[in-house]
Amino acid sequence: MGARFLLLSITCFALMILDHRDQHVERVREALSVVVYPLHLLVDLPFRGWDSIRTNFATREALVAENEQLKRERLNAEFRLQRLAALETENARLRELLDSQARVGSRALIAEILAVDLDPYRQRFNLNRGLVDGVYVGQALIDAQGVVGQTVKVGPFTSEAVLITDADTAVPVSVNRNGLRTIAVGTGDSGLLRLPYLTNNQDVEKGDLLVSSGLGGVFPAGYPVGRITEIRLRPDQSFAEIMAEPASALDRDREVLLVWNAAEEAPHANEPPHAGEPASSRGAEAASLARPK
């Protein structure tokens, strides 16, 4: 046993010396590595497969999470974009109203429309302004395009207004082209006004602009009311049938301007009516010229 061990040891040392000097064992090692390489691959295959599967699952989960995050961000961006478009439109409307206030040149206050009367025979709506804001009965309402209507009831914090197209409303107007004065009467249709007091020989033309005449002191003078769209002469009657389209977007407004007359501004705008005088007398007197007797 001892001799065998000694022999093997001597052989090993001899091979090591020969390999170190002449590299004789290198070719044997290379040949053995070629033979053993498939075994290395076979042994490593389960580990490589497991790492690949784990990496794929991790990558897929990361992609799914990233996709969900991007979807949420996209929806949030679209929501903000829609809100931005709404704010942009609202900003444009408010700018137009402020420009209208500058043209009127008197005291004015922006009011929001709270509710619209759903009765098809009543062209009325509620505003978020009332007595605490100095609003009074018979006060004129305008928007960026022209005359809208006037207040008919005023509470502490809200008020009720009527459109110029209401069947019970009339507005003193004049034809912008020649100054001819007349009265525009509501028809109950938010897109139509009637001029029932013009004779067949009056100088009016289709397309003529109607502006507020200022008579009665309710509406500021010179503000657009509508434009004549139809003229029907009736030789068998005294008056022609003349229709006009309102200048304002009466069925689309969200905000309007409350306009103060010079006589109603400041201290006495909020004063109670005199004894024996109805609460609506000031607005009724101002509007008396708007409806023929």
Buried (B, 14 or more C-beta within 10 A) or exposed (E): EEEEEEEEEEEEEEEEEEBEEEEEBEEEEEEEEEEEEEEEEEEEEEEEEEEEEEEEEEEEEEEEEEEEEEEEEEEEEEEEEEEEEEEEEEEEBBEBBBEBBEEBEEBBBBBEBEEBBEEEEBBBBBBBBBBEBBBBBBBBBBBBBBBBBBBBBBEEEBBBBBBBBBBEBBBBBBBBEEEBEBBBBBBBBBEBBBBBBBEBEBEBEEEBBBBBBBBBBBBBEEBBBBBBBEBEEEEEEEBBBBBBEBBBBBEEBEBBBBBBBEEBEEEEBEEEEEEEEEEBBBBBBBBEBBBEE
